[in-house]
Amino acid sequence: MKIERPRGTRDFLPEEMERRREIERKMRKIAESFGYREVMTPTFEHLELFTRKSGEGIVEEMYVFKDKSGRDLALRPELTAPVMRMFVNECSVMPRPLRFYYFANCFRYERPQKGRYREFWQFGVELIGSKSYLADAEVIILADKILKEVGVKFSLEIGHVGIMRHLLKPVGEERASKIMRLIDKEDREGLERYLEEIRVEDDLRDKIFSLVELKGDESVIDEAKEIVDYDFSYLEKLSSLLRDVDVDFTLNLGIARGLDYYTGVVFECYAEGLGAQKQVCGGGSYELSSLFGGPVTPSTGFAIGFDRVCEVCRVGEKKRDVVAVISFKGLESHAFRIASKLRDAGITAVVDVMERSLKKQMSFANEIGAKYAVIIAPEEVKEGNVAIKNLETQEQVVVAEGDMLKLLKFGE
Ligand code: HAM
């Protein structure tokens, strides 16, 4: 009987894996060009790390288990809390700000559908130790740059949870968090019901609904000022800087985010062509360090849903940088020698190990998407030549073996 893989997980075949690796490489390169350095944390953590502040939504979706000593553990649903735990435990003396990035798998027990998995990958960054709007500006510019470079068509929306949290002060933190979650889920009916249940006054209720609807250019800040008495200068400075550096965005004061730890600016990116699971990136500023026993350390960051990006972006759809060395019967040792010469020059070369006919070797070369076939035939071998066929253009040339490397061009 066949054994199926667990629901919500995937297998990745070589073609897909190569595409994913290429996208990953691009993302790493850009993050590194901003001065971010890679970190890694464990795949599982003490459950408590995530129950302290991540919020009910995440906790309900976690893979939780006991180890043989009875400890409560959880597979990580995200990496912000683990990175901040690591920061508190290991990085207290490092110069601020710290710029970390990560690429890792996460686990959430969600209902699987297109773009939503139980094991998925995040490419994220955390910029730790600055409370300035410039830190938020930097991570937004970085997220915008990464998504653009890998070819995602998306819109960027920026909000600020501090405004809504300020408005919700009278209801207390726990209820405020519940309200934020309902806003995040866009569950307007549920929100209406909950506000009634906790007997929120009509005036506050109206203000909550008005604030949630505010979306557009910077003029929404003026409208928000009519609703809530709050210092909007942070959001104003951030908006103005982002306009100056040509980052395209919409302000959306209804963004609440699904995680509880955000304190200030929050942002989300939505891609075309993904349906309901269109959010390809989410982030914002938060404070978790003090919760894990460290000093108060304002931080900001984001995580890109790597799988969703891979589904919509166009990177990596080209011939493989591979040479298929194909040979007539009896010339196998020549094929092995030529392949070895190619590999020594840094080129990926595959030889026939099935003793197939030349024709079959050629169709296999095409099937695997090789860019070139180097053909070893009796006449050519006699003269010290090889034939090179470009499998993209179908052009074929015969050259001296010594000139072979000059004719193979990759990375174009
Ligand atoms: P998040 O919005 O929960 O934020 O997740 C970030 C991204 O991960 C989402 O925008 C989405 O693209 C992707 N994602 C989430 N769940 C799934 C799933 N089940 N299947 C596929 N993709 C998924 C965070 O995790 C925060 N830690 C981000 C952050 C970093 N905030 C500050 N620093």
Residues whose N, C-alpha, C, O or C-beta is under 5 A from the ligand:
A	BS01	HAM	E78 L79 T80 R108 E110 G115 R116 Y117 F120 G124 V125 Q279 V280 C281 G282 G283 G284 T300 G301 F302 A303 I304 G305 R308
